[in-house]
Amino acid sequence: MTKFHAEECPFGTFFRILEVVNVKHLIHLSDLGEKGIDEVFRLADELRAGKHREALQGKTAVLCFPSASLRTRVTFEKGVAALGGQPILFPPETLDKKEDLKDVAGYLANWADLLVIRHRDIRLLERLAANSACPVVNAMTDENHPCEILSDLYALSRIRQDFRRDHYLFFGEAGNIGQSWKEAADVLGLSFVQCCPQGFEMDGVKVCHDLDEAMADADIVCTDAWPKEHKEAFRKFQITKQRMELARPGALLNPCPPFTRGEEVSEDVIDSAFFAGYSFKSCLLEVQQAIMLSCRG
């Protein structure tokens, strides 16, 4: 019988699977830590200055996005191509089949250098990352949206004297956007308060149920879409221009897109100087490129 020697194996996948434990992923903001977030911001600065333009030359990124994805998909797909890489796009349902994710990861290791996944189930991303020989980046789940919040914080770092000293006020339920702001606050030590109707509180967060009282101490006001089945409960928590005027001097409104004028935010506040949404998202491309480069090492 011919003996098999691993060192003689002609298939690179064998060795890459052995290296799974050393791969850097971004599933939660805590995976980066404060130093990792600083590194992403440093890389984003360099990318804005024109550096790293061929950093993904010859590399392949497998992207899983639903058809409704807009900002996140555009910036990841464009971001890979702009760095010289090849994006290959699939719907997230590609991962919803009987095939074990360990086997999916094993096969993809032959061709992919990076996996960027938007999928409702964070546990699927965690299982994929646990078995992947290439980095897995969380492009949004029902539990969190780390890239979105990293982009907002980076945008703030460019225009605020010290964004870590600002007071953050979040209007919304305990959903993926609120949970990601909480993750960021925990990692960076931010002052973070949630304002919502009773029954929608996040665990481990200071909560204020009085909107006007909460606004008085706010520098950065963040919102999320109202839950469809509980719109009436949230109606009195709409952010208007008049209410933004109750916040601290220089306060900014950062509603998470897609937002609905006339629901979580009024028409007049979006058309006011308080609204920082468009300019914030102008940083999304470089931040998501920086995330990919940081995970690639």
C-alpha positions in Angstrom: 0.0 0.0 0.0 1.3 3.5 -0.9 1.9 5.6 2.1 0.4 9.1 2.0 2.8 11.9 3.1 1.1 15.3 3.8 4.3 17.1 2.7 3.9 15.5 -0.7 0.3 16.4 -1.2 0.0 18.4 -4.4 -3.2 20.1 -3.3 -2.7 23.5 -1.6 -6.2 23.2 0.0 -4.9 20.6 2.5 -2.4 23.1 3.9 -4.8 26.0 3.9 -7.4 24.0 6.0 -4.7 23.5 8.6 -4.3 27.2 8.8 -8.0 27.9 9.6 -7.2 28.7 13.2 -5.0 31.6 12.2 -7.4 33.4 9.8 -8.7 36.8 10.8 -12.5 37.3 10.4 -14.9 40.2 11.2 -18.1 38.8 12.5 -18.5 41.0 15.6 -16.9 44.4 16.3 -15.3 42.8 19.3 -13.3 40.7 16.8 -11.3 43.8 16.0 -11.0 45.4 19.4 -10.0 49.0 19.8 -6.5 48.5 18.1 -8.1 46.7 15.2 -10.6 49.6 14.7 -7.7 52.0 14.8 -5.9 49.9 12.1 -9.0 50.0 9.9 -9.2 53.8 10.2 -5.5 54.1 9.4 -5.9 51.9 6.3 -9.0 53.9 5.3 -6.9 57.1 5.5 -4.2 55.6 3.3 -6.8 54.4 0.8 -8.2 57.9 0.6 -4.7 59.1 -0.1 -4.4 56.7 -3.1 -2.4 53.9 -1.5 -2.9 50.1 -1.8 -4.6 50.5 -5.2 -3.4 47.0 -6.3 -3.7 45.3 -2.9 -6.1 42.7 -4.2 -4.5 42.1 -7.6 -5.1 38.5 -8.6 -7.3 37.8 -5.6 -10.9 36.6 -5.7 -13.7 37.7 -3.3 -16.9 35.7 -3.1 -19.7 38.0 -2.2 -23.2 36.8 -1.0 -25.8 39.6 -1.2 -29.6 39.7 -1.6 -31.0 41.6 -4.6 -32.3 44.4 -2.3 -28.9 45.3 -1.0 -27.8 48.7 -2.3 -25.1 50.7 -0.4 -23.3 47.8 1.1 -23.2 45.7 -2.0 -22.1 48.6 -4.3 -19.2 49.6 -2.0 -18.0 46.0 -1.5 -18.2 45.0 -5.1 -16.7 48.2 -6.3 -14.2 48.1 -3.5 -12.8 44.7 -4.5 -12.6 45.7 -8.2 -11.0 49.0 -7.5 -8.2 47.2 -5.6 -7.5 44.9 -8.5 -9.5 41.9 -7.3 -12.3 39.9 -8.8 -15.7 40.0 -7.1 -17.9 36.9 -7.7 -21.5 37.5 -6.6 -24.1 35.0 -5.2 -27.4 35.4 -3.5 -27.3 34.5 0.2 -29.6 31.5 -0.4 -26.6 29.8 -2.0 -25.5 28.9 1.6 -29.0 27.7 2.6 -28.7 24.0 1.5 -28.0 20.6 3.0 -24.3 20.8 2.2 -22.3 21.2 5.4 -20.6 24.6 5.7 -17.4 22.9 6.5 -17.5 21.4 3.0 -18.5 24.7 1.4 -15.5 26.3 3.1 -13.2 23.5 2.0 -14.1 23.8 -1.6 -14.0 27.6 -1.7 -10.5 27.5 -0.2 -9.4 26.3 -3.7 -10.4 29.6 -5.4 -11.5 32.3 -2.9 -9.2 34.7 -1.0 -12.0 36.4 0.9 -15.7 35.8 1.7 -18.1 38.7 2.2 -21.4 37.5 3.4 -24.8 39.2 4.1 -27.1 36.7 5.6 -29.8 36.9 8.2 -28.4 34.2 10.4 -25.2 35.2 12.2 -24.7 31.6 13.4 -24.2 30.6 9.7 -21.4 33.2 9.4 -19.8 32.0 12.7 -19.8 28.3 11.4 -18.4 29.4 8.1 -15.7 31.4 9.7 -14.8 28.5 12.1 -14.1 26.3 9.0 -12.8 28.9 6.5 -9.2 29.1 5.4 -9.8 32.7 4.1 -11.3 35.7 6.0 -15.0 36.0 6.4 -16.5 39.5 6.6 -20.0 40.1 8.0 -21.8 42.4 5.6 -25.0 42.3 7.8 -27.0 39.9 9.8 -30.2 40.1 11.8 -28.0 40.5 14.9 -25.5 43.2 13.8 -24.0 45.3 11.0 -20.4 46.0 12.0 -19.2 47.5 8.7 -22.0 50.1 8.7 -21.1 51.3 12.2 -17.4 51.3 11.5 -18.0 53.5 8.5 -20.1 56.0 10.6 -17.4 56.1 13.3 -14.7 56.7 10.7 -16.7 59.5 9.2 -17.0 61.1 12.7 -13.3 60.7 13.3 -12.7 62.9 10.4 -15.0 65.8 11.4 -15.1 65.7 15.2 -12.4 66.8 17.6 -12.6 63.5 19.5 -15.5 61.2 18.5 -14.8 59.0 21.5 -15.9 61.9 23.8 -19.2 62.5 22.0 -22.5 61.4 23.6 -24.4 58.9 21.3 -28.2 58.6 21.4 -29.9 55.8 19.6 -33.6 55.8 18.7 -34.9 52.3 17.9 -35.5 48.8 18.9 -33.0 46.1 20.0 -32.2 45.2 16.4 -29.1 44.8 14.4 -28.2 48.5 14.2 -28.8 49.2 17.9 -26.8 46.1 18.8 -23.9 47.2 16.6 -23.8 50.6 18.2 -23.8 48.9 21.6 -20.9 46.7 20.4 -19.0 49.8 19.3 -19.7 51.5 22.6 -18.5 48.5 24.6 -15.2 48.3 22.5 -14.4 52.0 22.5 -15.9 53.1 25.8 -18.5 55.4 24.2 -21.2 57.2 26.1 -24.3 55.4 24.6 -28.0 55.8 25.5 -31.0 54.1 23.9 -34.3 55.9 23.6 -37.4 53.8 22.8 -40.9 52.8 24.0 -41.0 50.4 26.9 -40.5 46.8 25.9 -37.9 47.5 23.2 -34.8 47.9 25.4 -31.4 46.4 24.8 -29.8 44.5 27.6 -26.8 46.2 29.2 -27.6 49.7 27.9 -28.7 52.9 29.6 -32.3 53.6 28.4 -34.3 56.8 28.5 -38.0 56.7 27.6 -38.4 60.5 27.5 -37.4 61.8 24.1 -36.9 65.4 25.0 -34.9 64.5 28.1 -32.7 62.2 26.1 -32.0 64.8 23.4 -30.7 67.4 25.8 -27.4 65.4 26.3 -26.9 64.2 22.7 -24.1 64.9 20.3 -24.7 62.2 17.8 -28.3 61.1 17.2 -28.7 57.7 15.4 -31.9 56.1 14.3 -33.2 52.8 12.9 -36.3 51.9 11.0 -39.4 51.4 13.0 -40.5 47.8 13.4 -43.4 47.2 11.0 -45.7 45.7 13.5 -45.0 48.4 16.2 -45.1 51.6 14.3 -47.7 53.2 16.5 -45.6 52.5 19.6 -42.7 54.4 18.1 -44.6 57.3 16.5 -43.9 59.8 19.3 -40.2 59.0 19.0 -39.9 60.6 15.6 -36.8 62.9 15.2 -37.7 66.3 13.9 -35.7 69.5 13.3 -37.3 71.0 16.3 -36.2 68.1 18.5 -32.7 68.2 17.1 -32.5 71.8 18.3 -32.8 70.5 21.8 -29.5 68.6 21.5 -26.0 69.8 22.3 -24.5 72.5 20.1 -23.0 71.0 16.9 -25.2 67.9 17.2 -25.6 65.6 14.1 -28.3 63.3 12.9 -27.2 60.0 11.5 -30.2 57.9 10.5 -29.4 54.4 9.3 -30.4 53.9 5.7 -32.8 53.0 4.4 -34.8 55.5 6.4 -38.3 56.6 5.8 -39.2 60.3 5.7 -42.3 60.9 7.8 -41.6 57.9 10.1 -38.4 57.7 12.2 -37.2 61.0 10.8 -39.3 64.0 9.6 -39.0 65.6 6.2 -37.7 68.9 7.6 -34.8 67.4 9.6 -33.5 65.4 6.6 -33.4 68.6 4.6 -31.7 70.5 7.5 -28.0 71.0 8.4 -28.4 68.5 11.2 -28.5 65.6 8.7 -25.1 64.0 8.1 -26.1 60.8 6.3 -24.9 61.3 2.8 -21.5 62.6 3.8 -21.1 59.8 6.3 -21.7 57.2 3.7 -19.2 58.7 1.3 -16.6 57.0 3.5 -18.2 53.5 3.2 -16.1 52.5 0.2 -12.7 53.1 1.8 -13.8 51.7 5.1 -15.0 48.4 3.6 -11.8 48.2 1.5 -9.8 48.8 4.7 -11.8 46.0 6.5 -10.9 43.6 3.7 -7.3 44.5 3.8 -7.1 44.3 7.6 -8.6 40.8 7.5 -6.2 39.8 4.7 -3.3 40.9 6.9 
